[in-house]
Amino acid sequence: MEKSKILTFIGFSIRARKLRAGANAVATLKKANVLIICHTASKNAYDEAIKLCKKFNAPLIESKTYKIEELVRKENCKLVAIQDESLGNAILQNLDEHFQEYSWRDNT
């Protein structure tokens, strides 16, 4: 399986300390550029993520194949926020079959 470029951008976000992991940590932010949710998240987690997307006016990206908890090395983590605008834009420009935008506007 070919490695997604988004994994690299998530790694850059971690190293730059521009990534918040976990719904509670994300909820404390004042601004986020992109939110990424795991495909294994519950309906309640999706509902919380959609609420946060509305708060930040940010897109929600769904990880289709990778587990977020393995990417950020935080057990049971289902939601992360990218706080850096350039990394967020890079993620949005490089969406592929592993990461797709979740159309939460249709589900409200």
Secondary structure by P-SEA (a helix, b strand, c coil): ccccaaaaaaaaaaaaccccccaaaaaacccccbbbbbccccaaaaaaaaaaaaaacbbbbbbcccccccccccccccccccccaaaaaaaaaccccccccccccccc
